[in-house]
Each structure stands twice: as structure tokens, then as C-alpha cells.
Amino acid sequence: MILRVVIGILIGGLAGFAVGYFGKCSTGACPITSNPYISTAVGAAIGFLTAWTK
């Protein structure tokens, strides 16, 4: 159970970082894609919730 949650957090964080790093918003009005740190946190949270509920 714990290993699944850790892997979910890592995969979600990595996916979130990729979205924040490569998916730049040209205006800066997109809070998730304009900052890789925020998108990493959001991705890790989604990965945690996905792994925890299964």
C-alpha cells in the first residue's frame, strides 16, 4: 500500500513537472502551466489521491 502511494506521488509529480516545464503559457495567466513547482505539487497530489483510492 505504502509503495503504491509513493510510486503514485513520484509519477504524478514527474508528470506535473513535465507539464509545467514544457507547457509554457505565453501570457502567464495559467497558474499550473506557467510554474513548474506548482504543477509538480498538483501532479503529486493527483498521483497521491489516485494511488490512495485504489
PQR file of N, CA, C, O and H, with PARSE charges and radii, in Angstrom:
ATOM      1  N   MET A   1       0.820  -1.197   0.000 -0.4000 1.5000
ATOM      2  CA  MET A   1       0.000   0.000   0.000 -0.0000 2.0000
ATOM      3  C   MET A   1       0.864   1.262   0.000  0.5500 1.7000
ATOM      4  O   MET A   1       0.655   2.166  -0.809 -0.5500 1.4000
ATOM      5  N   ILE A   2       1.828   1.313   0.907 -0.4000 1.5000
ATOM      6  CA  ILE A   2       2.690   2.487   1.000 -0.0000 2.0000
ATOM      7  C   ILE A   2       3.523   2.646  -0.261  0.5500 1.7000
ATOM      8  O   ILE A   2       3.705   3.764  -0.745 -0.5500 1.4000
ATOM      9  H   ILE A   2       1.997   0.578   1.564  0.4000 1.0000
ATOM     10  N   LEU A   3       4.027   1.552  -0.796 -0.4000 1.5000
ATOM     11  CA  LEU A   3       4.832   1.616  -2.009 -0.0000 2.0000
ATOM     12  C   LEU A   3       4.000   2.134  -3.179  0.5500 1.7000
ATOM     13  O   LEU A   3       4.495   2.918  -3.989 -0.5500 1.4000
ATOM     14  H   LEU A   3       3.880   0.644  -0.403  0.4000 1.0000
ATOM     15  N   ARG A   4       2.761   1.711  -3.273 -0.4000 1.5000
ATOM     16  CA  ARG A   4       1.881   2.177  -4.344 -0.0000 2.0000
ATOM     17  C   ARG A   4       1.645   3.681  -4.233  0.5500 1.7000
ATOM     18  O   ARG A   4       1.616   4.378  -5.248 -0.5500 1.4000
ATOM     19  H   ARG A   4       2.359   1.075  -2.615  0.4000 1.0000
ATOM     20  N   VAL A   5       1.477   4.186  -3.021 -0.4000 1.5000
ATOM     21  CA  VAL A   5       1.259   5.610  -2.815 -0.0000 2.0000
ATOM     22  C   VAL A   5       2.516   6.400  -3.178  0.5500 1.7000
ATOM     23  O   VAL A   5       2.423   7.444  -3.823 -0.5500 1.4000
ATOM     24  H   VAL A   5       1.501   3.621  -2.197  0.4000 1.0000
ATOM     25  N   VAL A   6       3.676   5.917  -2.774 -0.4000 1.5000
ATOM     26  CA  VAL A   6       4.933   6.598  -3.099 -0.0000 2.0000
ATOM     27  C   VAL A   6       5.157   6.626  -4.609  0.5500 1.7000
ATOM     28  O   VAL A   6       5.559   7.651  -5.160 -0.5500 1.4000
ATOM     29  H   VAL A   6       3.752   5.068  -2.251  0.4000 1.0000
ATOM     30  N   ILE A   7       4.903   5.524  -5.265 -0.4000 1.5000
ATOM     31  CA  ILE A   7       5.060   5.479  -6.722 -0.0000 2.0000
ATOM     32  C   ILE A   7       4.046   6.413  -7.387  0.5500 1.7000
ATOM     33  O   ILE A   7       4.382   7.083  -8.364 -0.5500 1.4000
ATOM     34  H   ILE A   7       4.577   4.691  -4.817  0.4000 1.0000
ATOM     35  N   GLY A   8       2.832   6.469  -6.886 -0.4000 1.5000
ATOM     36  CA  GLY A   8       1.827   7.385  -7.426 -0.0000 2.0000
ATOM     37  C   GLY A   8       2.244   8.839  -7.280  0.5500 1.7000
ATOM     38  O   GLY A   8       2.049   9.638  -8.196 -0.5500 1.4000
ATOM     39  H   GLY A   8       2.558   5.925  -6.093  0.4000 1.0000
ATOM     40  N   ILE A   9       2.820   9.186  -6.129 -0.4000 1.5000
ATOM     41  CA  ILE A   9       3.296  10.551  -5.912 -0.0000 2.0000
ATOM     42  C   ILE A   9       4.440  10.877  -6.864  0.5500 1.7000
ATOM     43  O   ILE A   9       4.480  11.965  -7.439 -0.5500 1.4000
ATOM     44  H   ILE A   9       2.978   8.537  -5.385  0.4000 1.0000
ATOM     45  N   LEU A  10       5.369   9.941  -7.034 -0.4000 1.5000
ATOM     46  CA  LEU A  10       6.504  10.183  -7.925 -0.0000 2.0000
ATOM     47  C   LEU A  10       6.068  10.329  -9.382  0.5500 1.7000
ATOM     48  O   LEU A  10       6.520  11.239 -10.077 -0.5500 1.4000
ATOM     49  H   LEU A  10       5.337   9.058  -6.567  0.4000 1.0000
ATOM     50  N   ILE A  11       5.204   9.449  -9.838 -0.4000 1.5000
ATOM     51  CA  ILE A  11       4.736   9.528 -11.225 -0.0000 2.0000
ATOM     52  C   ILE A  11       3.915  10.804 -11.438  0.5500 1.7000
ATOM     53  O   ILE A  11       4.089  11.492 -12.445 -0.5500 1.4000
ATOM     54  H   ILE A  11       4.837   8.710  -9.273  0.4000 1.0000
ATOM     55  N   GLY A  12       3.038  11.116 -10.511 -0.4000 1.5000
ATOM     56  CA  GLY A  12       2.246  12.338 -10.631 -0.0000 2.0000
ATOM     57  C   GLY A  12       3.103  13.591 -10.590  0.5500 1.7000
ATOM     58  O   GLY A  12       2.876  14.529 -11.354 -0.5500 1.4000
ATOM     59  H   GLY A  12       2.897  10.557  -9.694  0.4000 1.0000
ATOM     60  N   GLY A  13       4.087  13.610  -9.701 -0.4000 1.5000
ATOM     61  CA  GLY A  13       4.988  14.755  -9.629 -0.0000 2.0000
ATOM     62  C   GLY A  13       5.812  14.920 -10.888  0.5500 1.7000
ATOM     63  O   GLY A  13       6.020  16.040 -11.353 -0.5500 1.4000
ATOM     64  H   GLY A  13       4.272  12.848  -9.081  0.4000 1.0000
ATOM     65  N   LEU A  14       6.282  13.816 -11.446 -0.4000 1.5000
ATOM     66  CA  LEU A  14       7.056  13.869 -12.679 -0.0000 2.0000
ATOM     67  C   LEU A  14       6.195  14.352 -13.850  0.5500 1.7000
ATOM     68  O   LEU A  14       6.642  15.163 -14.661 -0.5500 1.4000
ATOM     69  H   LEU A  14       6.112  12.905 -11.069  0.4000 1.0000
ATOM     70  N   ALA A  15       4.979  13.857 -13.933 -0.4000 1.5000
ATOM     71  CA  ALA A  15       4.075  14.305 -14.988 -0.0000 2.0000
ATOM     72  C   ALA A  15       3.728  15.788 -14.819  0.5500 1.7000
ATOM     73  O   ALA A  15       3.669  16.531 -15.799 -0.5500 1.4000
ATOM     74  H   ALA A  15       4.616  13.198 -13.274  0.4000 1.0000
ATOM     75  N   GLY A  16       3.501  16.210 -13.589 -0.4000 1.5000
ATOM     76  CA  GLY A  16       3.211  17.619 -13.337 -0.0000 2.0000
ATOM     77  C   GLY A  16       4.385  18.518 -13.667  0.5500 1.7000
ATOM     78  O   GLY A  16       4.201  19.608 -14.211 -0.5500 1.4000
ATOM     79  H   GLY A  16       3.549  15.607 -12.793  0.4000 1.0000
ATOM     80  N   PHE A  17       5.592  18.070 -13.343 -0.4000 1.5000
ATOM     81  CA  PHE A  17       6.773  18.857 -13.684 -0.0000 2.0000
ATOM     82  C   PHE A  17       6.934  18.980 -15.191  0.5500 1.7000
ATOM     83  O   PHE A  17       7.288  20.045 -15.697 -0.5500 1.4000
ATOM     84  H   PHE A  17       5.741  17.185 -12.902  0.4000 1.0000
ATOM     85  N   ALA A  18       6.675  17.894 -15.907 -0.4000 1.5000
ATOM     86  CA  ALA A  18       6.784  17.937 -17.370 -0.0000 2.0000
ATOM     87  C   ALA A  18       5.774  18.915 -17.956  0.5500 1.7000
ATOM     88  O   ALA A  18       6.097  19.651 -18.889 -0.5500 1.4000
ATOM     89  H   ALA A  18       6.387  17.029 -15.496  0.4000 1.0000
ATOM     90  N   VAL A  19       4.561  18.930 -17.425 -0.4000 1.5000
ATOM     91  CA  VAL A  19       3.548  19.869 -17.913 -0.0000 2.0000
ATOM     92  C   VAL A  19       3.973  21.307 -17.617  0.5500 1.7000
ATOM     93  O   VAL A  19       3.821  22.184 -18.467 -0.5500 1.4000
ATOM     94  H   VAL A  19       4.299  18.332 -16.668  0.4000 1.0000
ATOM     95  N   GLY A  20       4.497  21.551 -16.431 -0.4000 1.5000
ATOM     96  CA  GLY A  20       4.910  22.901 -16.079 -0.0000 2.0000
ATOM     97  C   GLY A  20       6.149  23.360 -16.810  0.5500 1.7000
ATOM     98  O   GLY A  20       6.301  24.551 -17.081 -0.5500 1.4000
ATOM     99  H   GLY A  20       4.621  20.839 -15.740  0.4000 1.0000
ATOM    100  N   TYR A  21       7.039  22.440 -17.135 -0.4000 1.5000
ATOM    101  CA  TYR A  21       8.289  22.811 -17.791 -0.0000 2.0000
ATOM    102  C   TYR A  21       8.117  22.984 -19.295  0.5500 1.7000
ATOM    103  O   TYR A  21       8.626  23.942 -19.876 -0.5500 1.4000
ATOM    104  H   TYR A  21       6.916  21.473 -16.914  0.4000 1.0000
ATOM    105  N   PHE A  22       7.406  22.065 -19.918 -0.4000 1.5000
ATOM    106  CA  PHE A  22       7.268  22.102 -21.368 -0.0000 2.0000
ATOM    107  C   PHE A  22       6.008  22.818 -21.836  0.5500 1.7000
ATOM    108  O   PHE A  22       5.970  23.298 -22.969 -0.5500 1.4000
ATOM    109  H   PHE A  22       6.993  21.286 -19.446  0.4000 1.0000
ATOM    110  N   GLY A  23       4.996  22.903 -21.019 -0.4000 1.5000
ATOM    111  CA  GLY A  23       3.723  23.509 -21.431 -0.0000 2.0000
ATOM    112  C   GLY A  23       3.615  24.944 -21.004  0.5500 1.7000
ATOM    113  O   GLY A  23       2.688  25.306 -20.279 -0.5500 1.4000
ATOM    114  H   GLY A  23       5.026  22.513 -20.099  0.4000 1.0000
ATOM    115  N   LYS A  24       4.531  25.760 -21.431 -0.4000 1.5000
ATOM    116  CA  LYS A  24       4.540  27.157 -21.012 -0.0000 2.0000
ATOM    117  C   LYS A  24       3.334  27.911 -21.561  0.5500 1.7000
ATOM    118  O   LYS A  24       2.926  27.718 -22.706 -0.5500 1.4000
ATOM    119  H   LYS A  24       5.283  25.466 -22.019  0.4000 1.0000
ATOM    120  N   CYS A  25       2.790  28.751 -20.740 -0.4000 1.5000
ATOM    121  CA  CYS A  25       1.684  29.624 -21.125 -0.0000 2.0000
ATOM    122  C   CYS A  25       2.297  30.951 -21.564  0.5500 1.7000
ATOM    123  O   CYS A  25       3.088  31.540 -20.827 -0.5500 1.4000
ATOM    124  H   CYS A  25       3.121  28.908 -19.810  0.4000 1.0000
ATOM    125  N   SER A  26       1.950  31.411 -22.722 -0.4000 1.5000
ATOM    126  CA  SER A  26       2.584  32.613 -23.270 -0.0000 2.0000
ATOM    127  C   SER A  26       2.202  33.881 -22.503  0.5500 1.7000
ATOM    128  O   SER A  26       2.982  34.832 -22.471 -0.5500 1.4000
ATOM    129  H   SER A  26       1.308  30.932 -23.321  0.4000 1.0000
ATOM    130  N   THR A  27       1.033  33.911 -21.894 -0.4000 1.5000
ATOM    131  CA  THR A  27       0.610  35.115 -21.183 -0.0000 2.0000
ATOM    132  C   THR A  27       0.961  35.072 -19.702  0.5500 1.7000
ATOM    133  O   THR A  27       0.982  36.118 -19.053 -0.5500 1.4000
ATOM    134  H   THR A  27       0.399  33.138 -21.921  0.4000 1.0000
ATOM    135  N   GLY A  28       1.236  33.906 -19.153 -0.4000 1.5000
ATOM    136  CA  GLY A  28       1.497  33.784 -17.726 -0.0000 2.0000
ATOM    137  C   GLY A  28       0.234  33.753 -16.893  0.5500 1.7000
ATOM    138  O   GLY A  28       0.307  33.763 -15.664 -0.5500 1.4000
ATOM    139  H   GLY A  28       1.220  33.056 -19.680  0.4000 1.0000
ATOM    140  N   ALA A  29      -0.912  33.718 -17.527 -0.4000 1.5000
ATOM    141  CA  ALA A  29      -2.184  33.714 -16.815 -0.0000 2.0000
ATOM    142  C   ALA A  29      -2.608  32.312 -16.384  0.5500 1.7000
ATOM    143  O   ALA A  29      -3.595  32.165 -15.662 -0.5500 1.4000
ATOM    144  H   ALA A  29      -0.971  33.710 -18.525  0.4000 1.0000
ATOM    145  N   CYS A  30      -1.897  31.303 -16.803 -0.4000 1.5000
ATOM    146  CA  CYS A  30      -2.219  29.917 -16.462 -0.0000 2.0000
ATOM    147  C   CYS A  30      -1.353  29.505 -15.266  0.5500 1.7000
ATOM    148  O   CYS A  30      -0.164  29.244 -15.446 -0.5500 1.4000
ATOM    149  H   CYS A  30      -1.096  31.422 -17.390  0.4000 1.0000
ATOM    150  N   PRO A  31      -1.906  29.440 -14.069 -0.5600 1.5000
ATOM    151  CA  PRO A  31      -1.063  29.195 -12.893  0.2800 2.0000
ATOM    152  C   PRO A  31      -0.404  27.818 -12.863  0.5500 1.7000
ATOM    153  O   PRO A  31       0.683  27.674 -12.304 -0.5500 1.4000
ATOM    154  N   ILE A  32      -1.030  26.818 -13.443 -0.4000 1.5000
ATOM    155  CA  ILE A  32      -0.442  25.476 -13.375 -0.0000 2.0000
ATOM    156  C   ILE A  32       0.655  25.306 -14.415  0.5500 1.7000
ATOM    157  O   ILE A  32       1.711  24.754 -14.107 -0.5500 1.4000
ATOM    158  H   ILE A  32      -1.914  26.934 -13.896  0.4000 1.0000
ATOM    159  N   THR A  33       0.432  25.759 -15.616 -0.4000 1.5000
ATOM    160  CA  THR A  33       1.437  25.548 -16.661 -0.0000 2.0000
ATOM    161  C   THR A  33       2.508  26.625 -16.691  0.5500 1.7000
ATOM    162  O   THR A  33       3.520  26.441 -17.369 -0.5500 1.4000
ATOM    163  H   THR A  33      -0.427  26.207 -15.866  0.4000 1.0000
ATOM    164  N   SER A  34       2.338  27.735 -15.994 -0.4000 1.5000
ATOM    165  CA  SER A  34       3.355  28.775 -16.029 -0.0000 2.0000
ATOM    166  C   SER A  34       4.432  28.576 -14.969  0.5500 1.7000
ATOM    167  O   SER A  34       5.473  29.230 -15.036 -0.5500 1.4000
ATOM    168  H   SER A  34       1.516  27.885 -15.443  0.4000 1.0000
ATOM    169  N   ASN A  35       4.221  27.707 -14.004 -0.4000 1.5000
ATOM    170  CA  ASN A  35       5.196  27.487 -12.944 -0.0000 2.0000
ATOM    171  C   ASN A  35       5.396  25.989 -12.734  0.5500 1.7000
ATOM    172  O   ASN A  35       4.449  25.297 -12.361 -0.5500 1.4000
ATOM    173  H   ASN A  35       3.376  27.175 -13.949  0.4000 1.0000
ATOM    174  N   PRO A  36       6.611  25.465 -12.965 -0.5600 1.5000
ATOM    175  CA  PRO A  36       6.806  24.031 -12.812  0.2800 2.0000
ATOM    176  C   PRO A  36       6.692  23.543 -11.365  0.5500 1.7000
ATOM    177  O   PRO A  36       6.407  22.367 -11.138 -0.5500 1.4000
ATOM    178  N   TYR A  37       6.907  24.417 -10.391 -0.4000 1.5000
ATOM    179  CA  TYR A  37       6.795  23.999  -8.994 -0.0000 2.0000
ATOM    180  C   TYR A  37       5.343  23.757  -8.604  0.5500 1.7000
ATOM    181  O   TYR A  37       5.035  22.792  -7.904 -0.5500 1.4000
ATOM    182  H   TYR A  37       7.138  25.372 -10.576  0.4000 1.0000
ATOM    183  N   ILE A  38       4.458  24.629  -9.054 -0.4000 1.5000
ATOM    184  CA  ILE A  38       3.034  24.463  -8.753 -0.0000 2.0000
ATOM    185  C   ILE A  38       2.489  23.233  -9.465  0.5500 1.7000
ATOM    186  O   ILE A  38       1.727  22.458  -8.886 -0.5500 1.4000
ATOM    187  H   ILE A  38       4.708  25.413  -9.623  0.4000 1.0000
ATOM    188  N   SER A  39       2.884  23.056 -10.727 -0.4000 1.5000
ATOM    189  CA  SER A  39       2.381  21.898 -11.469 -0.0000 2.0000
ATOM    190  C   SER A  39       2.918  20.592 -10.895  0.5500 1.7000
ATOM    191  O   SER A  39       2.236  19.569 -10.950 -0.5500 1.4000
ATOM    192  H   SER A  39       3.503  23.685 -11.197  0.4000 1.0000
ATOM    193  N   THR A  40       4.134  20.611 -10.344 -0.4000 1.5000
ATOM    194  CA  THR A  40       4.669  19.414  -9.691 -0.0000 2.0000
ATOM    195  C   THR A  40       3.852  19.071  -8.452  0.5500 1.7000
ATOM    196  O   THR A  40       3.534  17.906  -8.214 -0.5500 1.4000
ATOM    197  H   THR A  40       4.689  21.442 -10.299  0.4000 1.0000
ATOM    198  N   ALA A  41       3.516  20.083  -7.669 -0.4000 1.5000
ATOM    199  CA  ALA A  41       2.713  19.851  -6.463 -0.0000 2.0000
ATOM    200  C   ALA A  41       1.316  19.341  -6.812  0.5500 1.7000
ATOM    201  O   ALA A  41       0.805  18.431  -6.160 -0.5500 1.4000
ATOM    202  H   ALA A  41       3.775  21.029  -7.862  0.4000 1.0000
ATOM    203  N   VAL A  42       0.710  19.916  -7.823 -0.4000 1.5000
ATOM    204  CA  VAL A  42      -0.622  19.474  -8.243 -0.0000 2.0000
ATOM    205  C   VAL A  42      -0.561  18.046  -8.779  0.5500 1.7000
ATOM    206  O   VAL A  42      -1.422  17.226  -8.460 -0.5500 1.4000
ATOM    207  H   VAL A  42       1.126  20.655  -8.353  0.4000 1.0000
ATOM    208  N   GLY A  43       0.452  17.747  -9.588 -0.4000 1.5000
ATOM    209  CA  GLY A  43       0.609  16.391 -10.117 -0.0000 2.0000
ATOM    210  C   GLY A  43       0.848  15.364  -9.021  0.5500 1.7000
ATOM    211  O   GLY A  43       0.303  14.261  -9.067 -0.5500 1.4000
ATOM    212  H   GLY A  43       1.151  18.413  -9.847  0.4000 1.0000
ATOM    213  N   ALA A  44       1.672  15.731  -8.022 -0.4000 1.5000
ATOM    214  CA  ALA A  44       1.917  14.820  -6.906 -0.0000 2.0000
ATOM    215  C   ALA A  44       0.644  14.588  -6.095  0.5500 1.7000
ATOM    216  O   ALA A  44       0.385  13.472  -5.645 -0.5500 1.4000
ATOM    217  H   ALA A  44       2.114  16.627  -7.985  0.4000 1.0000
ATOM    218  N   ALA A  45      -0.142  15.635  -5.912 -0.4000 1.5000
ATOM    219  CA  ALA A  45      -1.398  15.483  -5.171 -0.0000 2.0000
ATOM    220  C   ALA A  45      -2.376  14.587  -5.931  0.5500 1.7000
ATOM    221  O   ALA A  45      -3.046  13.747  -5.330 -0.5500 1.4000
ATOM    222  H   ALA A  45       0.069  16.542  -6.278  0.4000 1.0000
ATOM    223  N   ILE A  46      -2.457  14.764  -7.235 -0.4000 1.5000
ATOM    224  CA  ILE A  46      -3.340  13.908  -8.028 -0.0000 2.0000
ATOM    225  C   ILE A  46      -2.842  12.467  -8.021  0.5500 1.7000
ATOM    226  O   ILE A  46      -3.638  11.533  -7.929 -0.5500 1.4000
ATOM    227  H   ILE A  46      -1.913  15.446  -7.723  0.4000 1.0000
ATOM    228  N   GLY A  47      -1.521  12.285  -8.118 -0.4000 1.5000
ATOM    229  CA  GLY A  47      -0.955  10.939  -8.044 -0.0000 2.0000
ATOM    230  C   GLY A  47      -1.221  10.282  -6.700  0.5500 1.7000
ATOM    231  O   GLY A  47      -1.516   9.088  -6.636 -0.5500 1.4000
ATOM    232  H   GLY A  47      -0.874  13.043  -8.193  0.4000 1.0000
ATOM    233  N   PHE A  48      -1.120  11.057  -5.624 -0.4000 1.5000
ATOM    234  CA  PHE A  48      -1.409  10.534  -4.287 -0.0000 2.0000
ATOM    235  C   PHE A  48      -2.857  10.104  -4.163  0.5500 1.7000
ATOM    236  O   PHE A  48      -3.150   9.010  -3.681 -0.5500 1.4000
ATOM    237  H   PHE A  48      -0.881  12.027  -5.675  0.4000 1.0000
ATOM    238  N   LEU A  49      -3.772  10.976  -4.603 -0.4000 1.5000
ATOM    239  CA  LEU A  49      -5.191  10.655  -4.497 -0.0000 2.0000
ATOM    240  C   LEU A  49      -5.570   9.455  -5.358  0.5500 1.7000
ATOM    241  O   LEU A  49      -6.396   8.633  -4.961 -0.5500 1.4000
ATOM    242  H   LEU A  49      -3.534  11.865  -4.995  0.4000 1.0000
ATOM    243  N   THR A  50      -4.969   9.362  -6.527 -0.4000 1.5000
ATOM    244  CA  THR A  50      -5.253   8.226  -7.403 -0.0000 2.0000
ATOM    245  C   THR A  50      -4.756   6.929  -6.788  0.5500 1.7000
ATOM    246  O   THR A  50      -5.466   5.923  -6.805 -0.5500 1.4000
ATOM    247  H   THR A  50      -4.299  10.030  -6.849  0.4000 1.0000
ATOM    248  N   ALA A  51      -3.549   6.939  -6.250 -0.4000 1.5000
ATOM    249  CA  ALA A  51      -2.985   5.715  -5.652 -0.0000 2.0000
ATOM    250  C   ALA A  51      -3.684   5.359  -4.342  0.5500 1.7000
ATOM    251  O   ALA A  51      -3.826   4.177  -4.030 -0.5500 1.4000
ATOM    252  H   ALA A  51      -2.972   7.756  -6.237  0.4000 1.0000
ATOM    253  N   TRP A  52      -4.121   6.344  -3.573 -0.4000 1.5000
ATOM    254  CA  TRP A  52      -4.736   6.088  -2.277 -0.0000 2.0000
ATOM    255  C   TRP A  52      -6.134   5.487  -2.420  0.5500 1.7000
ATOM    256  O   TRP A  52      -6.545   4.678  -1.587 -0.5500 1.4000
ATOM    257  H   TRP A  52      -4.006   7.305  -3.826  0.4000 1.0000
ATOM    258  N   THR A  53      -6.860   5.867  -3.452 -0.4000 1.5000
ATOM    259  CA  THR A  53      -8.254   5.430  -3.562 -0.0000 2.0000
ATOM    260  C   THR A  53      -8.398   4.047  -4.169  0.5500 1.7000
ATOM    261  O   THR A  53      -9.487   3.476  -4.110 -0.5500 1.4000
ATOM    262  H   THR A  53      -6.527   6.523  -4.128  0.4000 1.0000
ATOM    263  N   LYS A  54      -7.352   3.487  -4.746 -0.4000 1.5000
ATOM    264  CA  LYS A  54      -7.475   2.168  -5.372 -0.0000 2.0000
ATOM    265  C   LYS A  54      -7.240   1.072  -4.388  0.5500 1.7000
ATOM    266  O   LYS A  54      -7.304  -0.104  -4.747 -0.5500 1.4000
ATOM    267  H   LYS A  54      -6.468   3.951  -4.794  0.4000 1.0000
TER
END
